[in-house]
Amino acid sequence: MMRPARLVLLLALPAGALHPAGKYNTILDAGAKAPGFANLPAVDGKTYALADFKEDVVVLAFLANHCPWVRGGDKDLVQLVRDFKGKSVRVIGLGVNLRPDDVLPAMKEHAVKAGYNFVYLHDATQETGRRYGATRTPEFFVLNRERRIVYMGLLHNSPPQMLRDGSVRYTSGPPSQQYVRDAVQAALAGKPAPVAETRAQGCTVEYAAR
């Protein structure tokens, strides 16, 4: 039986504080309410908030231009957007690094070069990354209609890396488990994702010291 003092302490905490961290994410677990963001500038010259996106499913991808794992996965991410064209799905790219090759001017150049067909935002405060517990680029979060996180982690089970010669190498051969794609399809159908969390692989997000 829970002791009265413990019960009072739990009741005093905000609702979000009662949600445990995930297996790999130290901040959020699948099922948690997705943290919001607002007034973030994008490569198209506009600013956006999470509330601006009305689609049933949102895929939030933490990216970094300099990262060979991001560059290696660019084509797969662009293809994901194409495959859900006409569906109520929105993909949002988000950078939080502050190094010159990862901020807005460089993001604009990379978005054009890579053929990005999705909104690409930058958060100079880095708070969005911290709230999501993002530690790698790329790292993906799938949000359902209620804007709860139904999946977080890898795009698929064979992370691609761009090599120095510009070629792309998949770590485990052709991908056989499409984690984000499957989570999106499940969310559109109102069902739980087949896999709710995987360990993200890529470059470390470069948070500034507080």
MIDOSE-337807 format. One line per 4 residues: number of its first residue (from 0); for each residue x, y, z of N, C-alpha, C, O, CB. Coordinates in Angstrom, 2 decimals. Glycine has a CB too. Example, Ala and Ser with C-alpha at 12.3 -4.5 7.8 and 13.67 -1.06 7.14 Angstrom:
// MIDOSE-337807
0 = 13.19,-5.69,7.80,12.30,-4.50,7.80,13.20,-3.30,7.80,14.24,-3.32,8.46,11.31,-4.47,9.05  12.85,-2.25,7.08,13.67,-1.06,7.14,12.90,0.03,7.87,13.41,1.14,8.04,14.08,-0.60,5.72;
//
This chain:
// MIDOSE-337807
0 = 0.85,-1.20,0.00,0.00,0.00,0.00,0.89,1.25,0.00,1.89,1.30,0.72,-0.96,0.01,1.24  0.52,2.25,-0.81,1.29,3.48,-0.87,1.09,4.28,0.40,-0.04,4.49,0.84,0.89,4.30,-2.10  2.18,4.74,0.98,2.09,5.53,2.20,1.52,6.90,1.88,1.75,7.43,0.80,3.48,5.65,2.87  0.77,7.49,2.83,0.14,8.80,2.60,1.11,9.87,2.16,0.79,10.65,1.26,-0.54,9.25,3.85;
4 = 2.30,9.94,2.77,3.27,10.98,2.40,3.69,10.84,0.95,3.82,11.83,0.24,4.50,10.93,3.31  3.89,9.59,0.52,4.29,9.33,-0.87,3.17,9.72,-1.81,3.42,10.29,-2.87,4.66,7.85,-1.06  1.94,9.42,-1.43,0.79,9.75,-2.26,0.66,11.26,-2.41,0.39,11.74,-3.51,-0.50,9.16,-1.67  0.84,12.00,-1.34,0.75,13.46,-1.40,1.82,14.02,-2.32,1.56,14.96,-3.08,0.89,14.07,0.01;
8 = 3.02,13.47,-2.27,4.12,13.93,-3.12,3.79,13.73,-4.58,4.03,14.62,-5.40,5.41,13.20,-2.77  3.26,12.57,-4.93,2.91,12.27,-6.31,1.81,13.19,-6.82,1.86,13.65,-7.96,2.49,10.82,-6.45  0.82,13.46,-5.97,-0.27,14.33,-6.38,0.20,15.76,-6.60,-0.41,16.51,-7.36,-1.37,14.30,-5.34  1.28,16.14,-5.93,1.78,17.50,-6.05,2.60,17.71,-7.30,2.83,18.85,-7.70,2.61,17.85,-4.85;
12 = 3.06,16.63,-7.92,3.88,16.74,-9.12,3.02,17.04,-10.33,1.87,16.60,-10.39,4.70,15.47,-9.34  3.57,17.79,-11.33,2.83,17.99,-12.57,2.65,16.68,-13.29,3.47,15.77,-13.14,3.53,19.00,-13.48  1.57,16.58,-14.09,1.24,15.31,-14.74,2.38,14.77,-15.55,2.64,13.57,-15.52,0.04,15.46,-15.62  3.10,15.63,-16.30,4.19,15.17,-17.16,5.32,14.54,-16.39,6.04,13.69,-16.91,4.71,16.30,-17.98;
16 = 5.50,14.95,-15.12,6.60,14.45,-14.33,6.39,13.00,-13.93,7.35,12.33,-13.55,6.79,15.29,-13.10  5.14,12.50,-14.01,4.86,11.13,-13.62,5.18,10.15,-14.75,5.20,8.94,-14.53,3.41,10.99,-13.21  5.42,10.66,-15.96,5.67,9.78,-17.09,7.12,9.35,-17.08,8.01,10.20,-17.09,5.30,10.47,-18.41  7.40,8.06,-17.07,8.78,7.58,-17.00,9.53,7.82,-18.30,8.93,8.04,-19.35,8.80,6.10,-16.67;
20 = 10.85,7.78,-18.21,11.68,7.85,-19.40,11.61,6.51,-20.13,11.15,5.51,-19.58,13.14,8.21,-19.04  12.07,6.52,-21.38,12.05,5.30,-22.16,13.26,4.42,-21.86,14.03,4.70,-20.95,11.99,5.62,-23.63  13.41,3.37,-22.65,14.53,2.46,-22.48,15.84,3.14,-22.90,16.87,2.95,-22.26,14.31,1.18,-23.30  15.78,3.92,-23.97,16.96,4.61,-24.48,16.88,6.12,-24.30,17.91,6.77,-24.11,17.17,4.29,-25.94;
24 = 15.70,6.68,-24.36,15.51,8.11,-24.18,15.37,8.39,-22.69,14.50,7.82,-22.03,14.26,8.61,-24.97  16.21,9.25,-22.16,16.22,9.50,-20.72,15.21,10.55,-20.27,15.07,10.82,-19.08,17.59,9.93,-20.29  14.49,11.15,-21.23,13.53,12.20,-20.91,12.08,11.76,-21.12,11.23,12.01,-20.27,13.82,13.43,-21.75  11.81,11.10,-22.24,10.44,10.74,-22.61,10.31,9.26,-22.89,11.28,8.58,-23.21,10.00,11.53,-23.83;
28 = 9.08,8.78,-22.76,8.76,7.42,-23.13,7.65,7.46,-24.16,6.95,8.46,-24.28,8.35,6.57,-21.88  7.48,6.38,-24.90,6.36,6.28,-25.83,5.07,6.44,-25.05,4.90,5.87,-23.98,6.38,4.92,-26.59  4.16,7.23,-25.61,2.91,7.52,-24.93,2.89,8.89,-24.28,1.83,9.39,-23.91,2.62,6.48,-23.91  4.07,9.48,-24.13,4.15,10.81,-23.51,3.60,11.87,-24.45,3.64,11.70,-25.67,5.61,11.14,-23.12;
32 = 3.10,12.94,-23.90,2.66,14.08,-24.68,3.88,14.74,-25.32,4.87,15.00,-24.64,1.88,15.10,-23.82  3.80,15.00,-26.62,4.93,15.59,-27.33,5.14,17.03,-26.89,4.19,17.81,-26.89,4.71,15.53,-28.85  6.35,17.41,-26.50,6.61,18.81,-26.15,6.35,19.73,-27.34,6.67,19.39,-28.48,8.07,18.98,-25.66  5.77,20.88,-27.07,5.50,21.83,-28.13,6.72,22.70,-28.43,7.71,22.66,-27.71,4.33,22.70,-27.76;
36 = 6.62,23.46,-29.50,7.62,24.48,-29.81,6.89,25.60,-30.56,5.80,25.39,-31.09,8.81,23.90,-30.67  7.51,26.77,-30.59,6.87,27.92,-31.25,7.93,28.88,-31.76,9.04,28.96,-31.23,5.91,28.64,-30.29  7.56,29.62,-32.81,8.40,30.68,-33.36,9.79,30.20,-33.79,10.78,30.91,-33.61,8.55,31.78,-32.36  9.85,29.01,-34.34,11.13,28.51,-34.84,11.28,28.87,-36.32,10.38,28.60,-37.11,11.24,26.98,-34.63;
40 = 12.41,29.47,-36.70,12.62,29.84,-38.09,12.92,28.62,-38.97,13.53,27.65,-38.52,13.76,30.85,-38.20  12.48,28.70,-40.22,12.68,27.61,-41.17,13.48,28.10,-42.37,13.66,29.31,-42.56,11.32,27.03,-41.62  13.95,27.18,-43.18,14.73,27.53,-44.36,13.89,28.27,-45.40,14.45,28.90,-46.30,15.34,26.29,-44.98  12.55,28.20,-45.29,11.70,28.92,-46.23,11.44,30.36,-45.82,10.67,31.07,-46.47,10.38,28.20,-46.39;
44 = 12.07,30.81,-44.73,11.93,32.18,-44.29,10.76,32.43,-43.35,10.59,33.54,-42.86,11.79,33.06,-45.46  9.96,31.41,-43.08,8.82,31.53,-42.18,9.19,31.01,-40.80,10.26,30.41,-40.62,7.60,30.78,-42.74  8.31,31.23,-39.83,8.47,30.65,-38.51,7.28,29.74,-38.23,6.18,29.96,-38.73,8.60,31.76,-37.41  7.53,28.71,-37.42,6.50,27.70,-37.20,6.42,27.30,-35.73,7.39,27.41,-34.97,6.78,26.46,-38.06;
48 = 5.22,26.84,-35.36,4.98,26.20,-34.07,4.45,24.80,-34.35,3.92,24.53,-35.43,3.96,27.03,-33.18  4.59,23.91,-33.40,4.03,22.57,-33.58,2.54,22.65,-33.85,2.01,21.87,-34.65,4.31,21.70,-32.34  1.86,23.58,-33.21,0.41,23.73,-33.37,0.01,24.14,-34.78,-1.17,24.03,-35.14,-0.11,24.74,-32.38  0.95,24.62,-35.58,0.63,25.02,-36.96,0.36,23.83,-37.86,-0.27,23.98,-38.91,1.77,25.84,-37.53;
52 = 0.82,22.67,-37.47,0.70,21.49,-38.31,-0.54,20.70,-37.91,-0.62,20.18,-36.80,1.97,20.60,-38.21  -1.49,20.62,-38.82,-2.79,20.05,-38.52,-2.96,18.60,-38.98,-4.02,18.00,-38.79,-3.86,20.89,-39.14  -1.94,18.04,-39.59,-2.04,16.66,-40.06,-2.26,15.69,-38.90,-1.93,15.98,-37.76,-0.78,16.28,-40.84  -2.82,14.53,-39.23,-3.08,13.53,-38.19,-1.79,12.98,-37.58,-1.76,12.65,-36.39,-3.89,12.39,-38.76;
56 = -0.75,12.89,-38.38,0.52,12.33,-37.90,1.65,13.28,-38.24,1.73,13.79,-39.36,0.77,10.92,-38.53  2.52,13.52,-37.28,3.70,14.34,-37.49,4.94,13.51,-37.21,5.02,12.81,-36.20,3.67,15.61,-36.59  5.91,13.60,-38.11,7.21,12.96,-37.90,8.22,14.08,-37.67,8.45,14.91,-38.55,7.63,12.05,-39.12  8.83,14.10,-36.49,9.83,15.10,-36.16,11.20,14.45,-36.24,11.48,13.49,-35.53,9.58,15.71,-34.75;
60 = 12.05,14.98,-37.13,13.38,14.41,-37.34,14.45,15.41,-36.92,14.55,16.49,-37.49,13.57,14.01,-38.82  15.23,15.05,-35.92,16.36,15.90,-35.52,17.53,15.61,-36.46,17.97,14.48,-36.60,16.76,15.64,-34.03  18.01,16.68,-37.11,19.01,16.55,-38.17,20.18,17.49,-37.91,20.09,18.41,-37.10,18.38,16.84,-39.54  21.28,17.25,-38.62,22.45,18.13,-38.58,23.15,18.00,-39.92,23.54,16.91,-40.33,23.41,17.77,-37.38;
64 = 23.32,19.12,-40.61,23.88,19.10,-41.96,25.24,18.40,-42.06,25.50,17.68,-43.02,24.02,20.50,-42.46  26.10,18.63,-41.06,27.47,18.13,-41.14,27.56,16.62,-40.96,28.56,16.00,-41.33,28.33,18.81,-40.12  26.53,16.02,-40.40,26.60,14.63,-39.95,26.53,13.63,-41.11,25.57,13.67,-41.88,25.47,14.35,-38.95  27.51,12.75,-41.25,27.46,11.77,-42.35,26.30,10.78,-42.24,25.89,10.20,-43.24,28.76,11.01,-42.39;
68 = 25.79,10.59,-41.03,24.63,9.71,-40.86,23.35,10.39,-41.35,22.46,9.74,-41.88,24.48,9.29,-39.39  23.28,11.70,-41.17,22.15,12.46,-41.72,22.24,12.49,-43.24,21.26,12.21,-43.93,22.12,13.91,-41.14  23.41,12.82,-43.75,23.60,12.88,-45.20,23.34,11.52,-45.85,22.78,11.44,-46.94,25.02,13.36,-45.52  23.76,10.47,-45.16,23.53,9.14,-45.69,22.06,8.78,-45.77,21.64,8.00,-46.62,24.25,8.12,-44.86;
72 = 21.26,9.35,-44.85,19.84,9.03,-44.80,18.94,10.01,-45.52,17.72,9.84,-45.53,19.41,8.93,-43.41  19.54,11.05,-46.13,18.73,12.08,-46.78,17.77,11.50,-47.82,16.58,11.84,-47.83,19.63,13.11,-47.44  18.25,10.63,-48.67,17.41,10.08,-49.73,16.26,9.26,-49.16,15.14,9.30,-49.67,18.24,9.22,-50.69  16.54,8.51,-48.11,15.50,7.70,-47.48,14.42,8.58,-46.85,13.24,8.25,-46.91,16.10,6.77,-46.43;
76 = 14.85,9.70,-46.26,13.89,10.60,-45.62,13.04,11.31,-46.68,11.83,11.44,-46.52,14.61,11.64,-44.74  13.67,11.76,-47.74,12.93,12.39,-48.84,11.93,11.41,-49.44,10.81,11.79,-49.79,13.89,12.90,-49.93  12.33,10.14,-49.57,11.44,9.13,-50.12,10.27,8.85,-49.18,9.15,8.61,-49.64,12.21,7.84,-50.39  10.52,8.90,-47.88,9.44,8.71,-46.92,8.35,9.76,-47.12,7.16,9.45,-47.11,9.98,8.77,-45.47;
80 = 8.77,11.00,-47.31,7.80,12.08,-47.54,7.01,11.82,-48.82,5.79,11.99,-48.84,8.52,13.44,-47.64  7.69,11.40,-49.86,7.01,11.10,-51.13,5.99,9.97,-50.97,4.90,10.02,-51.53,8.03,10.72,-52.21  6.37,8.97,-50.20,5.50,7.79,-50.06,4.20,8.11,-49.32,3.20,7.43,-49.49,6.24,6.68,-49.33  4.23,9.15,-48.50,3.01,9.52,-47.76,2.32,10.75,-48.36,1.46,11.36,-47.73,3.35,9.79,-46.30;
84 = 2.71,11.10,-49.56,2.06,12.23,-50.23,0.57,11.94,-50.40,0.19,10.84,-50.83,2.73,12.51,-51.61  -0.27,12.91,-50.08,-1.71,12.71,-50.15,-2.31,12.16,-48.88,-3.53,12.10,-48.74,-2.04,11.80,-51.28  -1.47,11.74,-47.93,-1.93,11.27,-46.64,-1.81,12.41,-45.63,-1.10,13.39,-45.86,-1.11,10.03,-46.17  -2.51,12.28,-44.51,-2.47,13.32,-43.48,-1.24,13.13,-42.59,-1.33,12.84,-41.40,-3.76,13.29,-42.62;
88 = -0.07,13.32,-43.22,1.22,13.12,-42.56,2.11,14.32,-42.87,2.18,14.77,-44.01,1.90,11.79,-43.03  2.79,14.84,-41.86,3.72,15.94,-42.05,5.07,15.57,-41.44,5.16,15.17,-40.28,3.18,17.25,-41.41  6.12,15.71,-42.24,7.48,15.50,-41.76,8.11,16.86,-41.50,8.01,17.77,-42.32,8.33,14.68,-42.78  8.75,17.00,-40.35,9.41,18.24,-39.96,10.86,17.91,-39.60,11.12,17.08,-38.73,8.66,18.93,-38.75;
92 = 11.79,18.57,-40.26,13.19,18.46,-39.88,13.52,19.56,-38.88,12.99,20.67,-38.97,14.11,18.55,-41.12  14.39,19.25,-37.93,14.73,20.23,-36.90,16.19,20.12,-36.53,16.66,19.04,-36.16,13.84,20.05,-35.66  16.92,21.23,-36.63,18.31,21.28,-36.18,18.42,22.09,-34.91,17.72,23.08,-34.74,19.21,21.86,-37.27  19.31,21.66,-34.02,19.54,22.41,-32.78,21.01,22.71,-32.55,21.35,23.46,-31.63,18.99,21.63,-31.60;
96 = 21.90,22.15,-33.35,23.32,22.45,-33.19,23.59,23.92,-33.51,22.83,24.55,-34.25,24.18,21.54,-34.09  24.67,24.46,-32.94,24.99,25.87,-33.11,26.27,26.09,-33.93,26.67,27.24,-34.14,25.14,26.52,-31.76  26.90,25.05,-34.40,28.11,25.20,-35.21,27.74,25.82,-36.55,26.62,25.62,-37.02,28.81,23.82,-35.42  28.63,26.57,-37.18,28.30,27.30,-38.40,27.73,26.43,-39.52,26.87,26.89,-40.27,29.52,27.98,-38.90;
100 = 28.19,25.20,-39.65,27.70,24.36,-40.75,26.37,23.68,-40.43,25.89,22.87,-41.21,28.72,23.32,-41.10  25.78,24.00,-39.26,24.49,23.40,-38.89,23.39,24.43,-38.64,22.27,24.05,-38.29,24.67,22.55,-37.66  23.68,25.73,-38.81,22.66,26.75,-38.56,22.00,27.17,-39.87,22.32,26.65,-40.94,23.28,27.97,-37.86  21.07,28.11,-39.79,20.15,28.40,-40.90,20.79,28.63,-42.27,20.35,28.02,-43.24,19.36,29.58,-40.56;
104 = 21.80,29.47,-42.41,22.36,29.67,-43.75,22.83,28.37,-44.40,22.57,28.12,-45.57,23.52,30.65,-43.69  23.53,27.55,-43.61,24.00,26.26,-44.13,22.84,25.29,-44.32,22.86,24.47,-45.23,25.04,25.66,-43.18  21.83,25.39,-43.47,20.65,24.54,-43.60,19.93,24.80,-44.92,19.46,23.87,-45.58,19.70,24.76,-42.43  19.85,26.06,-45.31,19.20,26.41,-46.57,19.93,25.78,-47.73,19.30,25.24,-48.64,19.13,27.93,-46.74;
108 = 21.25,25.85,-47.72,22.05,25.27,-48.79,21.88,23.75,-48.84,21.71,23.16,-49.90,23.54,25.64,-48.61  21.94,23.14,-47.67,21.84,21.68,-47.63,20.45,21.21,-48.05,20.32,20.19,-48.75,22.16,21.15,-46.23  19.41,21.93,-47.65,18.05,21.54,-48.01,17.87,21.52,-49.52,17.22,20.62,-50.06,17.03,22.50,-47.37  18.45,22.51,-50.21,18.37,22.55,-51.67,19.17,21.41,-52.29,18.68,20.72,-53.18,18.88,23.90,-52.20;
112 = 20.38,21.23,-51.81,21.26,20.20,-52.37,20.68,18.80,-52.18,20.78,17.96,-53.07,22.65,20.28,-51.72  20.09,18.56,-51.01,19.55,17.24,-50.69,18.14,17.04,-51.22,17.60,15.93,-51.17,19.57,17.02,-49.19  17.52,18.11,-51.74,16.16,17.99,-52.25,15.12,17.81,-51.17,14.13,17.10,-51.36,16.07,16.85,-53.19  15.35,18.46,-50.02,14.40,18.32,-48.92,13.01,18.79,-49.36,12.84,19.89,-49.90,14.88,19.11,-47.68;
116 = 12.03,17.94,-49.12,10.64,18.22,-49.47,9.79,18.34,-48.21,8.61,17.96,-48.20,10.07,17.12,-50.40  10.38,18.86,-47.16,9.71,19.02,-45.88,10.21,20.29,-45.21,11.26,20.82,-45.58,9.94,17.78,-44.96  9.46,20.78,-44.25,9.84,21.96,-43.48,11.09,21.64,-42.66,11.17,20.59,-42.02,8.67,22.43,-42.56  12.06,22.56,-42.68,13.32,22.35,-41.97,13.55,23.54,-41.05,13.81,24.65,-41.50,14.52,22.16,-42.97;
120 = 13.46,23.29,-39.74,13.50,24.34,-38.72,14.82,24.34,-37.96,15.56,23.36,-37.96,12.35,24.17,-37.74  15.10,25.47,-37.31,16.26,25.55,-36.42,15.85,26.16,-35.09,15.11,27.15,-35.05,17.41,26.38,-37.06  16.33,25.55,-34.01,16.06,26.06,-32.66,17.38,26.47,-32.02,18.12,25.64,-31.49,15.33,24.99,-31.80  17.67,27.76,-32.08,18.93,28.26,-31.54,18.99,28.16,-30.02,20.08,28.19,-29.45,19.15,29.69,-31.95;
124 = 17.86,28.04,-29.35,17.85,27.88,-27.90,18.18,26.45,-27.50,18.57,26.19,-26.35,16.49,28.28,-27.32  18.04,25.52,-28.43,18.25,24.08,-28.22,17.23,23.45,-27.29,17.34,22.27,-26.97,19.63,23.86,-27.67  16.24,24.22,-26.84,15.29,23.71,-25.86,14.42,22.58,-26.41,14.06,21.66,-25.67,14.41,24.84,-25.37  14.08,22.64,-27.69,13.24,21.57,-28.24,13.97,20.24,-28.18,13.38,19.22,-27.81,12.84,21.88,-29.70;
128 = 15.23,20.25,-28.52,16.01,19.01,-28.43,16.10,18.49,-27.02,15.98,17.29,-26.78,17.40,19.23,-28.98  16.31,19.38,-26.08,16.40,18.96,-24.68,15.08,18.37,-24.20,15.06,17.36,-23.51,16.80,20.15,-23.79  13.96,19.01,-24.56,12.66,18.54,-24.10,12.31,17.17,-24.68,11.63,16.38,-24.04,11.59,19.53,-24.46  12.78,16.92,-25.88,12.52,15.61,-26.49,13.55,14.56,-26.08,13.37,13.38,-26.35,12.50,15.74,-28.00;
132 = 14.61,14.99,-25.44,15.66,14.05,-25.07,16.44,13.56,-26.26,17.00,12.47,-26.23,15.07,12.89,-24.34  16.49,14.37,-27.32,17.22,13.98,-28.53,18.73,14.03,-28.27,19.23,15.04,-27.77,16.85,14.90,-29.73  19.43,12.98,-28.59,20.87,12.91,-28.36,21.66,12.61,-29.62,22.88,12.72,-29.61,21.18,11.87,-27.32  20.98,12.23,-30.70,21.66,11.85,-31.93,21.01,12.53,-33.13,19.85,12.93,-33.09,21.64,10.32,-32.11;
136 = 21.80,12.64,-34.19,21.24,13.03,-35.48,21.65,11.96,-36.48,22.83,11.65,-36.59,21.73,14.47,-35.94  20.69,11.40,-37.21,19.26,11.68,-37.12,18.60,10.92,-35.96,19.05,9.85,-35.55,18.58,11.34,-38.43  17.51,11.49,-35.46,16.68,10.83,-34.44,15.24,11.22,-34.72,14.94,12.40,-34.93,17.12,11.23,-32.97  14.35,10.23,-34.72,12.99,10.43,-35.19,11.96,10.23,-34.07,12.11,9.37,-33.21,12.70,9.49,-36.34;
140 = 10.92,11.06,-34.12,9.79,10.96,-33.20,8.52,11.01,-34.03,8.32,11.93,-34.82,9.82,12.11,-32.13  7.64,10.03,-33.85,6.36,9.98,-34.55,5.27,10.35,-33.56,5.14,9.74,-32.50,6.11,8.58,-35.18  4.47,11.35,-33.92,3.41,11.86,-33.06,2.05,11.54,-33.68,1.87,11.72,-34.88,3.55,13.39,-32.83  1.12,11.07,-32.88,-0.20,10.71,-33.40,-1.16,11.90,-33.38,-0.74,13.03,-33.14,-0.79,9.56,-32.59;
144 = -2.44,11.65,-33.63,-3.45,12.73,-33.68,-3.51,13.52,-32.39,-3.71,14.73,-32.40,-4.82,12.16,-33.99  -3.33,12.83,-31.28,-3.39,13.49,-29.97,-2.05,14.12,-29.60,-1.88,14.64,-28.50,-3.81,12.49,-28.89  -1.11,14.07,-30.53,0.25,14.58,-30.33,0.92,13.90,-29.14,1.59,14.53,-28.32,0.22,16.09,-30.13  0.72,12.60,-29.10,1.48,11.77,-28.19,2.53,11.02,-28.99,2.31,10.68,-30.15,0.56,10.79,-27.41;
148 = 3.65,10.76,-28.37,4.74,10.08,-29.05,4.44,8.59,-29.13,4.26,7.93,-28.11,6.09,10.33,-28.32  4.38,8.06,-30.35,4.11,6.64,-30.53,5.35,5.86,-30.93,5.39,4.63,-30.86,3.03,6.45,-31.58  6.38,6.60,-31.36,7.64,5.94,-31.71,8.77,6.95,-31.61,8.58,8.13,-31.88,7.58,5.31,-33.13  9.96,6.48,-31.22,11.16,7.33,-31.23,12.39,6.46,-31.44,12.51,5.35,-30.91,11.28,8.14,-29.90;
152 = 13.32,7.01,-32.26,14.55,6.27,-32.51,14.99,6.35,-33.96,15.00,7.42,-34.56,14.39,4.84,-32.12  15.36,5.20,-34.51,15.89,5.07,-35.87,14.81,5.22,-36.94,13.62,4.99,-36.67,16.58,3.73,-36.03  15.23,5.59,-38.15,14.32,5.58,-39.29,13.99,4.14,-39.66,12.82,3.79,-39.85,14.95,6.32,-40.50  15.01,3.33,-39.77,14.85,1.89,-40.04,16.03,1.14,-39.43,16.86,1.75,-38.76,14.76,1.61,-41.58;
156 = 16.10,-0.15,-39.65,17.06,-0.97,-38.91,18.44,-1.09,-39.56,19.23,-1.94,-39.15,16.49,-2.33,-38.72  18.74,-0.27,-40.56,20.06,-0.30,-41.18,20.53,1.12,-41.45,20.49,1.58,-42.60,20.04,-1.13,-42.49  20.97,1.84,-40.40,21.35,3.24,-40.57,22.37,3.44,-41.68,23.40,2.76,-41.69,21.88,3.78,-39.27  22.11,4.35,-42.61,23.05,4.62,-43.69,24.02,5.74,-43.35,23.65,6.72,-42.70,22.29,4.96,-44.95;
160 = 25.25,5.58,-43.79,26.27,6.58,-43.54,26.88,7.01,-44.87,27.20,6.17,-45.71,27.37,6.05,-42.59  27.04,8.31,-45.07,27.71,8.79,-46.27,29.21,8.75,-46.05,29.72,9.30,-45.07,27.24,10.23,-46.64  29.92,8.10,-46.95,31.37,7.99,-46.85,32.04,9.20,-47.50,31.37,10.02,-48.12,31.86,6.69,-47.51  33.34,9.30,-47.34,34.07,10.46,-47.84,33.98,10.61,-49.35,34.06,11.73,-49.87,35.52,10.37,-47.43;
164 = 33.81,9.51,-50.06,33.71,9.58,-51.52,32.30,9.91,-52.00,32.03,9.96,-53.20,34.16,8.28,-52.13  31.39,10.14,-51.05,30.02,10.49,-51.39,29.10,9.31,-51.54,27.89,9.49,-51.74,30.02,11.25,-52.65  29.61,8.11,-51.44,28.77,6.92,-51.52,28.09,6.69,-50.17,28.52,7.24,-49.16,29.59,5.68,-51.94  27.05,5.88,-50.15,26.29,5.61,-48.94,26.41,4.13,-48.59,26.21,3.26,-49.44,24.81,6.02,-49.12;
168 = 26.72,3.86,-47.35,26.84,2.48,-46.87,25.79,2.23,-45.79,25.72,2.96,-44.80,28.27,2.19,-46.32  24.99,1.18,-46.00,24.01,0.75,-44.99,24.71,-0.20,-44.03,25.38,-1.14,-44.46,22.77,0.08,-45.65  24.54,0.03,-42.73,25.28,-0.75,-41.74,24.91,-2.22,-41.73,25.73,-3.07,-41.38,25.05,-0.17,-40.38  23.67,-2.54,-42.11,23.22,-3.94,-42.06,22.58,-4.37,-43.38,21.64,-5.16,-43.38,22.23,-4.15,-40.91;
172 = 23.08,-3.83,-44.48,22.50,-4.18,-45.77,21.17,-3.48,-45.98,20.84,-2.55,-45.25,22.33,-5.68,-45.88  20.40,-3.91,-46.96,19.11,-3.27,-47.23,18.21,-3.31,-45.99,18.11,-4.35,-45.34,18.41,-3.97,-48.42  17.57,-2.20,-45.65,16.70,-2.17,-44.47,15.56,-3.18,-44.58,14.94,-3.33,-45.63,16.12,-0.76,-44.27  15.31,-3.87,-43.48,14.23,-4.86,-43.47,13.12,-4.50,-42.48,12.04,-5.10,-42.51,14.80,-6.23,-43.12;
176 = 13.37,-3.53,-41.60,12.36,-3.07,-40.65,12.26,-1.55,-40.74,13.19,-0.83,-40.36,12.70,-3.52,-39.19  11.14,-1.07,-41.24,10.93,0.36,-41.45,10.19,0.93,-40.23,8.96,1.07,-40.26,10.13,0.63,-42.77  10.93,1.26,-39.19,10.32,1.65,-37.93,9.42,2.87,-38.05,8.28,2.85,-37.59,11.39,1.92,-36.91  9.92,3.94,-38.66,9.12,5.16,-38.76,7.93,4.95,-39.68,6.81,5.33,-39.35,9.98,6.33,-39.28;
180 = 8.16,4.34,-40.83,7.07,4.09,-41.77,5.96,3.26,-41.12,4.78,3.57,-41.26,7.60,3.38,-43.03  6.35,2.20,-40.42,5.36,1.34,-39.77,4.61,2.09,-38.67,3.40,1.89,-38.49,6.04,0.09,-39.19  5.32,2.95,-37.94,4.68,3.72,-36.87,3.69,4.72,-37.44,2.62,4.93,-36.87,5.73,4.45,-36.01  4.04,5.34,-38.56,3.13,6.29,-39.21,1.87,5.58,-39.69,0.76,6.07,-39.46,3.84,6.98,-40.39;
184 = 2.04,4.45,-40.34,0.88,3.71,-40.85,-0.02,3.26,-39.70,-1.24,3.31,-39.81,1.34,2.49,-41.67  0.59,2.83,-38.59,-0.20,2.41,-37.43,-0.95,3.60,-36.84,-2.12,3.49,-36.49,0.71,1.76,-36.36  -0.28,4.75,-36.73,-0.92,5.93,-36.17,-2.08,6.40,-37.03,-3.11,6.84,-36.51,0.10,7.05,-36.00  -1.93,6.32,-38.34,-3.02,6.71,-39.24,-4.24,5.81,-39.04,-5.38,6.24,-39.21,-2.55,6.64,-40.70;
188 = -3.97,4.57,-38.66,-5.05,3.61,-38.44,-5.54,3.62,-37.00,-6.44,2.85,-36.64,-4.60,2.22,-38.81  -4.95,4.49,-36.17,-5.35,4.54,-34.77,-4.85,3.38,-33.94,-5.45,3.03,-32.93,-6.83,4.60,-34.68  -3.75,2.78,-34.38,-3.19,1.62,-33.69,-1.82,1.95,-33.11,-1.19,2.91,-33.55,-3.10,0.41,-34.64  -1.35,1.17,-32.14,-0.01,1.40,-31.60,1.06,0.99,-32.60,0.83,0.12,-33.44,0.18,0.63,-30.28;
192 = 2.21,1.61,-32.51,3.31,1.26,-33.40,3.80,-0.15,-33.09,3.82,-0.56,-31.93,4.47,2.28,-33.25  4.19,-0.91,-34.13,4.72,-2.26,-33.89,5.95,-2.25,-32.99,6.14,-3.14,-32.16,5.07,-2.92,-35.22  6.78,-1.22,-33.16,7.95,-1.01,-32.30,7.86,0.42,-31.81,7.72,1.35,-32.60,9.32,-1.28,-33.07  7.95,0.61,-30.49,7.76,1.94,-29.92,9.05,2.71,-29.71,9.03,3.94,-29.66,7.03,1.83,-28.61;
196 = 10.17,2.02,-29.60,11.43,2.72,-29.34,12.61,1.89,-29.81,12.64,0.67,-29.62,11.57,3.04,-27.85  13.58,2.56,-30.42,14.86,1.95,-30.76,15.95,2.92,-30.34,15.69,4.09,-30.07,14.95,1.61,-32.29  17.17,2.42,-30.29,18.30,3.28,-29.93,18.77,4.04,-31.17,19.20,3.43,-32.14,19.47,2.44,-29.32  18.70,5.36,-31.12,19.13,6.18,-32.25,20.64,6.01,-32.47,21.40,5.82,-31.53,18.79,7.66,-32.02;
200 = 21.05,6.09,-33.73,22.47,5.97,-34.09,22.83,7.11,-35.01,22.10,7.39,-35.97,22.78,4.59,-34.75  23.95,7.77,-34.73,24.37,8.87,-35.57,25.34,9.76,-34.84,26.07,9.30,-33.95,23.16,9.68,-36.03  25.37,11.05,-35.21,26.25,12.01,-34.57,25.62,12.52,-33.27,24.40,12.59,-33.14,26.54,13.19,-35.53  26.45,12.88,-32.33,25.96,13.39,-31.06,25.43,14.81,-31.22,26.08,15.66,-31.84,27.07,13.36,-30.00;
204 = 24.25,15.08,-30.66,23.74,16.44,-30.65,24.64,17.28,-29.77,24.97,16.89,-28.65,22.27,16.49,-30.15  25.03,18.45,-30.27,26.02,19.28,-29.58,25.35,20.37,-28.75,25.22,21.51,-29.18,26.98,19.93,-30.60  24.91,19.99,-27.55,24.28,20.95,-26.66,25.32,21.85,-25.99,26.38,21.40,-25.55,23.45,20.22,-25.61  24.98,23.14,-25.93,25.86,24.08,-25.24,25.73,23.89,-23.73,24.67,23.53,-23.23,25.53,25.54,-25.64;
208 = 26.81,24.13,-23.02,26.78,24.03,-21.57,25.87,25.11,-21.00,25.84,26.23,-21.50,28.20,24.15,-20.97  25.14,24.77,-19.96,24.26,25.72,-19.30,24.94,26.37,-18.13,24.34,27.21,-17.45,22.99,25.06,-18.86;
//
